[in-house]
């Protein structure tokens, strides 16, 4: 069952229920919402799918999609699934150079985008060797191809051609989703229809989502699960590439107006909304749950947001990656009443029990490829290693990146594989997974290996600290800075970003207090340098993942 089949099923079940509502401001600044019901969205999906087939975008045709969240975005994405094409989805905020590299790697034949995207494509020469079928959503300027209106009209005028829409098989390529590149170059993760189907079922089962619920999605890719699950998607007024800057007043207004039952938000957005709610006495009584992912969510952020929710509602923090999602999940109740205390003692962040049907192994740490599974790779409970998973929702390969695939996959004798998450952690006596940071961010010193999350948690307990980041800087023996946090002969440095209301305090006094806290724990006792940074560099997708490689270079310069 591909994603568009889920939409068709929901259109048959609840045809007149709104599927997507999109905000629009008129010339006077008044807010309106345009909408499509499930029947209308499914019919538009059919119309566009047939029109795409008529112009050559059919089964297996890779097609870059550069359209912001809107009614057209949903109709186009599901239409691409329905016609068997392969949408190529790339974060627009990763930078022009990275974006061009991703397109060159994906080698799309089709390109569907708004006028700005086409202008950039033509002027910057993105994938000019492969793109042959451009479609403009809006007014077409100086480039060729069709408009979306042309595509819709083509379906009506060429019924015989439109009837030949092919349906993909479960293990056919369904999409190529690029990682954010927050811990390396962006890589195209190859999704199959079976992967998407497994994800839909896992999300439904994990959180008890029911058709008829109303969702506020603040992350475009997660929004695609809504129609497949029968939820009404209410698009918020915000810049989706800058969730940390979303206006909480507008978000609260949408939640109240549409009686939102479910929302997805990055840790940065949850933090912003929680602080606003705490300051203004806001309550969100219609929410049944909030889901936050992309980076660990601090307990104090969870506590603020959970205080806005009605009794029985929680903030859930699924753990996973573009290559496999979800892997595990935990709710704010368990974090705040159980695991938080252990996190504050430097035990890592608990991400919960593995989801049903997924196998987790904690394997010895190595930066080398592991071609085949061996039982001696696995570490005992309580020992920190790399997290490796096997599941129906795991991707088998990266597109056009054989070396990256070899480094990330371990083949098993039965023809299956484990995906190496690139994350470090361990399993406790109850089988829960505890996250200890990215493998590439570990700091290897002459005295041993230090892990980011357990060390940072100690310093995060200081009330003036918003967040912290452990990095390694070169010693006299290791030469010039490389930004590589795992190189030998590194000296640990703790970078600190202060809470807004703590900025301007005596940094010398704060540094002394922080070093005194660190001295109380064996795994942070060797940290003797604390640096204050005004605002950590973070990823575009969630505004929450810290670019520790950049901080390592910055810290080295500060200490020269």
Buried (B, 14 or more C-beta within 10 A) or exposed (E): BBBBBBBBBBBEEBBEBBBBBBBEEEEEEEEEBEBBBBBBBBBBBBBBBBBBBBBEBBBEBBBBBBBBBBBBBBBBBBBBBBBBBBBBBBBBBBEEEBBBBBBBBBBBBBBBBBBEBBBBBBEBEBBEEBBBBBBBBBEBEEEEBBBBBBBBBBBEEBEEBBEEBBBBEBEBBBBBBBBBBBBEBBBBBBBBBBBBBBBBBBBBEBBEBEBEBBBBBBBBBBBBBBBBBBBBBBBBBBEBBEBBEBBBEBBBBBBBEBEBBBBBBBBBBBBBBBBBBBEEEBEBEBBBBBBBBBBBBBBBBBBBBBEBBEEEBBBBBBBBBBBBBBBBBBBBBBBBEEBBEBBEBBBBBBBBBBBEEBEBBBBEBEEEEBEEBEEEBBBEEEEBBBBBBBBBBBBBBBBBBEEBBBBBBBBEEEEBBBBBBBBBBBBBEEEBBBBBBBBBBBBBBEEEEBBBBBBBBBBBBBEBBBBBBBBBBBEEEBEEBBBBBBBEBBBBBBBBBBBEEBEEEEBEEBBEBBBEBBBEBEBBEBBEBBBBBEEBBBBBBBBBBBBBBBBBBBBBEBEE
